[in-house]
Amino acid sequence: MKKTSAIDARNRVLVALSGGVDSSTAAALLIEAGYEVEGAIMVFEGIEKENVDLASRVAAHLCIPLHRVDVAEEFNETIVRYFVSEYERGRTPNPCVLCNATMKFKLLPDKTPATTDKLATGHYARVENDRGRYVLKKGRERNEQSYFLHRLDQDQLSRTLLPLGKYTKDEVRKMARLRGLPTASRKKSQDACFIPDGDYAGFLRRILPVRPGPIINREGKVIGEHKGIFHYTIGQRHGIGISHKHPYYITRIDIDDNSIHVGARRDVFKRRLIATDLHFIPFDILEKRLSVDAKVRYFSRPGKVIVEPLDHGRARITFKKAQWAITPGQSIVLYRGDLVIGGGIIDRTVD
């Protein structure tokens, strides 16, 4: 992203359009607020043509330029390779978290030939300046999206505008209809945008070898054969392929012996985990114990935790109440009220 003078930078913004209602409405609101807006959409293998077409229609409707930014090589190297390697390790990644920090809020503005200094998206979250340090806060929407932005650094947050942070989804759809936006009735997009049909297992089967292995119950007995570990995740109930008077749930995936472990529903609840690759927003380094709230996945409810710093940038996180399906590879995000403290990657649970 090309920097301009301080005066110009204050009024010029690049909006990351996705072909959805949220980013479209964000662009419209910024124009009405007096900003000079340009749009950009990332183009890569797997993106639906409909998304690009709708972004073009929105840009035309708003009379703003649209940059189609080819990030195919970088997206494949950074996001797709990470997605595949995590499943190969028996983990369940969240590619959206990595994509925001490395692609949407970094590579996209850097590769866009625009003379703007700010980036805006349609995320439901808020960025504020707290005495010279930028902080991230929850949005007003029930399904607010600060979880996906917790890895943004100070430079990225200082350049970020989130116009939808104070609105709900229903309010945004109403504003989109009133403004005649082509995306006003567009449904929510799928989680992994590079897999349009949502068939993760099918996508992975085209890349990874399928290695069947044993399914082991809580007594250590082999009770069946799985069809490859990347077909499964912690807490999964359906698709295991074993009949039993009580449902089996996946409790552990062991990459070392290529096994899937199953048990009762109660066995899926855990209280303690080790997190790695930590990133914090209000401060740089975790130096002492924290008492905060945490979510182990986007749709989970926050629970009270104690966070204890360990060596090598790790932390031990203990929930007051056991949580359902704490899953290696997923992001754990820490909160204090509406304030996002930061987060990391779940490495493993600890008994």
C-alpha positions as CSV (number, residue, x, y, z in Angstrom):
1,M,0.0,0.0,0.0
2,K,1.5,3.3,-1.0
3,K,1.7,5.9,1.7
4,T,0.6,9.5,1.1
5,S,0.8,12.7,3.0
6,A,-0.7,12.7,6.5
7,I,-3.6,14.8,5.3
8,D,-4.4,12.4,2.4
9,A,-3.9,9.3,4.5
10,R,-6.5,10.4,6.9
11,N,-9.2,10.4,4.3
12,R,-8.1,7.6,1.9
13,V,-8.9,4.0,2.6
14,L,-8.7,0.6,0.8
15,V,-11.7,-1.7,1.5
16,A,-11.1,-5.4,1.3
17,L,-14.2,-6.5,-0.7
18,S,-15.2,-10.2,-0.6
19,G,-18.4,-10.3,-2.6
20,G,-20.4,-10.3,0.7
21,V,-22.8,-7.9,2.3
22,D,-20.5,-7.0,5.2
23,S,-17.6,-5.6,3.3
24,S,-19.9,-4.0,0.8
25,T,-21.8,-2.1,3.5
26,A,-18.5,-1.1,5.1
27,A,-17.4,0.5,1.9
28,A,-20.7,2.4,1.6
29,L,-20.5,3.7,5.1
30,L,-17.0,4.9,4.7
31,I,-17.9,6.8,1.5
32,E,-20.8,8.4,3.4
33,A,-18.4,9.4,6.2
34,G,-16.3,11.3,3.7
35,Y,-13.5,8.9,3.0
36,E,-12.1,8.5,-0.5
37,V,-12.5,4.7,-1.0
38,E,-10.9,2.2,-3.3
39,G,-11.8,-1.5,-3.3
40,A,-9.6,-4.6,-3.5
41,I,-10.3,-8.3,-3.7
42,M,-7.8,-11.1,-3.3
43,V,-7.9,-13.6,-6.3
44,F,-6.5,-17.1,-5.8
45,E,-7.2,-20.7,-6.7
46,G,-10.5,-21.8,-5.3
47,I,-12.2,-18.4,-5.0
48,E,-15.7,-18.5,-6.5
49,K,-16.2,-16.4,-9.6
50,E,-19.4,-15.2,-8.1
51,N,-17.5,-13.4,-5.3
52,V,-15.3,-11.5,-7.8
53,D,-18.4,-10.7,-10.0
54,L,-20.3,-9.3,-7.0
55,A,-17.3,-7.3,-5.8
56,S,-17.2,-5.7,-9.2
57,R,-20.9,-5.0,-9.2
58,V,-20.6,-3.4,-5.7
59,A,-17.6,-1.2,-6.8
60,A,-19.6,-0.1,-9.9
61,H,-22.7,0.6,-7.7
62,L,-20.6,2.7,-5.3
63,C,-18.5,4.3,-8.1
64,I,-15.2,3.3,-6.7
65,P,-12.2,1.6,-8.4
66,L,-11.7,-2.1,-7.8
67,H,-8.3,-3.8,-7.7
68,R,-8.2,-7.5,-8.5
69,V,-5.1,-8.6,-6.6
70,D,-3.5,-11.9,-7.7
71,V,-2.3,-13.6,-4.5
72,A,-2.5,-17.1,-5.8
73,E,1.1,-18.1,-5.2
74,E,1.4,-16.5,-1.7
75,F,-2.0,-17.9,-0.7
76,N,-1.0,-21.4,-1.7
77,E,2.3,-21.2,0.1
78,T,1.0,-19.6,3.3
79,I,-2.6,-20.7,3.8
80,V,-3.2,-23.9,1.8
81,R,0.1,-25.4,2.8
82,Y,-0.6,-24.6,6.5
83,F,-4.1,-26.1,6.2
84,V,-2.8,-29.3,4.7
85,S,0.2,-29.7,7.0
86,E,-1.9,-29.3,10.1
87,Y,-4.4,-31.9,9.1
88,E,-1.5,-34.2,8.2
89,R,-0.3,-33.8,11.8
90,G,-3.7,-34.8,13.2
91,R,-4.7,-31.2,14.1
92,T,-7.6,-29.0,13.1
93,P,-6.5,-25.6,11.9
94,N,-8.3,-22.3,11.6
95,P,-7.0,-20.8,8.3
96,C,-9.0,-17.6,8.6
97,V,-7.0,-16.5,11.6
98,L,-3.7,-16.9,9.8
99,C,-5.2,-15.4,6.6
100,N,-6.2,-12.2,8.2
101,A,-2.8,-11.6,9.8
102,T,-0.7,-12.6,6.8
103,M,-2.8,-12.0,3.7
104,K,-5.8,-9.7,4.1
105,F,-4.2,-7.2,6.5
106,K,-0.7,-7.5,5.2
107,L,-0.2,-8.8,1.7
108,L,-3.3,-7.3,0.1
109,P,-2.6,-3.7,1.0
110,D,1.1,-4.2,0.1
111,K,0.3,-5.6,-3.4
112,T,-2.5,-3.1,-4.2
113,P,-1.5,-0.2,-6.4
114,A,-3.5,2.3,-4.3
115,T,-2.4,5.5,-2.7
116,T,-4.1,4.8,0.6
117,D,-2.8,4.3,4.1
118,K,-5.8,2.6,5.8
119,L,-7.4,-0.8,5.3
120,A,-11.1,-1.5,6.1
121,T,-12.9,-4.7,6.3
122,G,-16.4,-5.9,7.1
123,H,-15.5,-7.6,10.4
124,Y,-17.7,-7.1,13.4
125,A,-15.1,-5.8,15.8
126,R,-13.6,-2.5,17.0
127,V,-10.2,-0.9,17.0
128,E,-9.4,1.8,19.5
129,N,-6.3,3.9,20.5
130,D,-5.7,3.5,24.2
131,R,-3.1,6.1,25.2
132,G,-0.9,5.5,22.2
133,R,-1.4,1.7,22.0
134,Y,-4.0,0.2,19.6
135,V,-6.4,-2.3,21.1
136,L,-8.9,-4.7,19.7
137,K,-12.4,-5.0,21.1
138,K,-15.5,-7.1,20.5
139,G,-18.1,-5.9,18.2
140,R,-21.8,-5.5,19.0
141,E,-23.0,-8.3,16.8
142,R,-23.9,-11.5,18.7
143,N,-21.5,-13.4,16.5
144,E,-18.9,-10.7,16.6
145,Q,-15.5,-11.5,14.9
146,S,-12.7,-10.3,17.1
147,Y,-11.6,-13.9,17.4
148,F,-10.4,-13.9,13.8
149,L,-8.4,-10.7,14.3
150,H,-6.5,-11.4,17.5
151,R,-3.1,-11.9,15.7
152,L,-3.0,-8.4,14.2
153,D,0.0,-6.4,15.3
154,Q,0.3,-2.8,16.3
155,D,1.1,-1.5,12.8
156,Q,-1.8,-3.4,11.3
157,L,-4.2,-2.2,14.0
158,S,-3.1,1.4,13.5
159,R,-4.1,1.2,9.9
160,T,-7.3,-0.7,10.3
161,L,-10.9,0.7,10.1
162,L,-13.8,-1.5,11.1
163,P,-17.0,0.4,10.3
164,L,-19.4,-2.4,11.4
165,G,-18.2,-2.8,14.9
166,K,-21.1,-0.9,16.4
167,Y,-23.8,-2.7,14.3
168,T,-25.6,-6.0,14.3
169,K,-25.9,-8.2,11.2
170,D,-29.6,-7.4,10.9
171,E,-28.8,-3.7,10.9
172,V,-26.2,-4.2,8.3
173,R,-28.5,-6.1,6.0
174,K,-31.1,-3.4,6.4
175,M,-28.5,-0.7,5.5
176,A,-27.4,-2.7,2.5
177,R,-31.0,-3.0,1.2
178,L,-31.6,0.7,1.7
179,R,-28.5,1.5,-0.3
180,G,-29.5,-1.0,-3.1
181,L,-26.2,-3.0,-2.7
182,P,-26.1,-6.1,-5.0
183,T,-25.0,-8.2,-2.0
184,A,-27.8,-7.2,0.4
185,S,-29.3,-10.7,0.4
186,R,-26.1,-12.7,0.0
187,K,-25.8,-15.6,2.4
188,K,-22.8,-16.1,4.8
189,S,-19.8,-17.5,3.0
190,Q,-18.2,-20.8,3.9
191,D,-15.4,-21.0,6.5
192,A,-12.5,-22.1,4.1
193,C,-12.9,-19.8,1.1
194,F,-10.5,-21.9,-1.0
195,I,-12.8,-24.9,-0.7
196,P,-16.1,-23.6,-2.2
197,D,-18.0,-26.9,-1.7
198,G,-17.0,-27.2,2.0
199,D,-15.7,-30.8,1.4
200,Y,-12.5,-30.6,3.5
201,A,-11.9,-34.3,3.4
202,G,-12.3,-34.5,-0.4
203,F,-9.9,-31.6,-0.8
204,L,-7.3,-33.3,1.5
205,R,-7.7,-36.7,-0.2
206,R,-6.5,-35.1,-3.5
207,I,-3.3,-34.0,-1.7
208,L,-2.6,-36.4,1.2
209,P,-2.2,-40.2,1.2
210,V,-5.1,-42.0,2.8
211,R,-3.7,-44.2,5.6
212,P,-6.3,-46.3,7.5
213,G,-5.5,-47.1,11.1
214,P,-6.9,-48.5,14.3
215,I,-9.8,-47.0,16.3
216,I,-9.1,-47.6,20.0
217,N,-11.6,-47.3,22.9
218,R,-10.9,-46.0,26.4
219,E,-9.9,-49.5,27.6
220,G,-7.2,-49.6,24.9
221,K,-8.9,-52.2,22.7
222,V,-8.9,-51.9,18.9
223,I,-12.6,-51.8,17.9
224,G,-12.4,-50.8,14.3
225,E,-10.5,-49.1,11.5
226,H,-10.5,-45.4,10.6
227,K,-10.2,-44.1,7.0
228,G,-7.4,-41.7,7.5
229,I,-6.8,-39.2,10.4
230,F,-7.6,-36.1,8.4
231,H,-11.2,-37.2,8.2
232,Y,-11.7,-36.6,12.0
233,T,-11.6,-34.0,14.7
234,I,-11.9,-33.9,18.5
235,G,-15.5,-34.2,19.7
236,Q,-16.7,-35.7,16.4
237,R,-19.6,-38.2,16.8
238,H,-20.9,-38.9,13.3
239,G,-18.9,-40.7,10.6
240,I,-16.8,-42.9,13.0
241,G,-18.5,-46.0,11.5
242,I,-18.9,-48.1,14.7
243,S,-22.2,-49.1,16.2
244,H,-22.5,-49.0,20.0
245,K,-25.3,-48.8,22.5
246,H,-23.9,-45.4,23.6
247,P,-22.5,-43.0,21.0
248,Y,-18.7,-42.8,20.6
249,Y,-16.9,-39.5,20.4
250,I,-13.4,-38.9,19.2
251,T,-11.3,-38.0,22.2
252,R,-7.7,-38.1,20.8
253,I,-5.9,-38.3,17.5
254,D,-2.5,-39.9,17.8
255,I,-0.3,-39.2,14.7
256,D,2.6,-41.3,16.0
257,D,0.7,-44.6,15.7
258,N,-1.9,-43.3,13.2
259,S,-4.7,-44.1,15.7
260,I,-8.1,-42.6,16.6
261,H,-9.2,-42.8,20.2
262,V,-12.9,-42.8,21.2
263,G,-14.9,-42.6,24.4
264,A,-18.0,-41.3,26.0
265,R,-19.2,-37.7,25.7
266,R,-17.9,-36.9,29.2
267,D,-14.4,-37.9,28.0
268,V,-14.3,-35.0,25.5
269,F,-14.4,-32.4,28.3
270,K,-11.0,-31.0,29.4
271,R,-9.8,-28.2,31.7
272,R,-6.1,-27.7,30.9
273,L,-4.1,-27.1,27.7
274,I,-0.7,-25.9,26.5
275,A,-0.8,-23.0,24.0
276,T,2.0,-22.0,21.6
277,D,2.7,-19.2,19.1
278,L,1.3,-16.6,21.5
279,H,0.5,-13.1,20.5
280,F,-0.7,-10.3,22.7
281,I,-2.3,-6.9,21.9
282,P,-2.3,-4.6,25.1
283,F,1.3,-5.7,25.8
284,D,4.1,-7.5,24.1
285,I,5.1,-10.3,26.4
286,L,3.2,-12.3,29.1
287,E,5.4,-11.9,32.2
288,K,3.0,-13.1,34.9
289,R,-0.2,-15.1,35.5
290,L,-3.3,-13.7,34.1
291,S,-6.9,-14.2,35.1
292,V,-9.1,-13.7,32.0
293,D,-11.8,-15.3,29.9
294,A,-11.0,-17.6,26.9
295,K,-12.6,-19.2,23.9
296,V,-11.2,-22.4,22.4
297,R,-13.1,-22.0,19.1
298,Y,-15.1,-19.2,17.5
299,F,-18.6,-20.4,18.5
300,S,-17.7,-21.6,22.0
301,R,-18.7,-19.6,25.0
302,P,-15.9,-17.8,26.9
303,G,-14.8,-19.5,30.1
304,K,-12.7,-18.2,33.0
305,V,-9.1,-19.2,32.9
306,I,-5.7,-18.8,34.5
307,V,-2.9,-18.2,32.0
308,E,0.6,-19.1,33.2
309,P,3.7,-18.2,31.1
310,L,6.1,-21.1,30.3
311,D,9.4,-21.2,28.5
312,H,9.8,-21.0,24.7
313,G,6.8,-18.7,24.2
314,R,4.3,-21.1,25.6
315,A,1.6,-20.9,28.2
316,R,-0.4,-23.2,30.4
317,I,-4.1,-22.3,30.4
318,T,-6.5,-23.8,32.9
319,F,-10.2,-23.4,32.7
320,K,-12.3,-23.1,35.9
321,K,-14.9,-25.4,34.2
322,A,-14.1,-28.2,31.7
323,Q,-14.5,-27.2,28.1
324,W,-16.0,-29.3,25.3
325,A,-13.6,-30.6,22.6
326,I,-10.4,-28.6,23.2
327,T,-8.7,-29.2,19.8
328,P,-5.0,-29.0,18.9
329,G,-4.5,-26.6,16.0
330,Q,-7.4,-24.4,16.9
331,S,-6.9,-20.8,18.2
332,I,-7.5,-20.0,21.8
333,V,-8.4,-16.3,22.3
334,L,-8.2,-14.4,25.6
335,Y,-10.5,-11.6,26.7
336,R,-11.1,-9.3,29.6
337,G,-14.6,-8.0,29.1
338,D,-14.8,-6.6,25.6
339,L,-11.0,-6.2,25.3
340,V,-9.0,-8.8,23.3
341,I,-5.9,-9.7,25.3
342,G,-4.5,-12.0,22.6
343,G,-4.2,-15.7,21.9
344,G,-2.3,-18.6,20.6
345,I,-2.5,-22.0,19.1
346,I,-3.7,-25.0,21.1
347,D,-0.9,-27.5,21.1
348,R,-2.3,-30.2,23.4
349,T,-4.5,-30.9,26.4
350,V,-3.0,-31.7,29.8
351,D,-4.6,-34.2,32.2
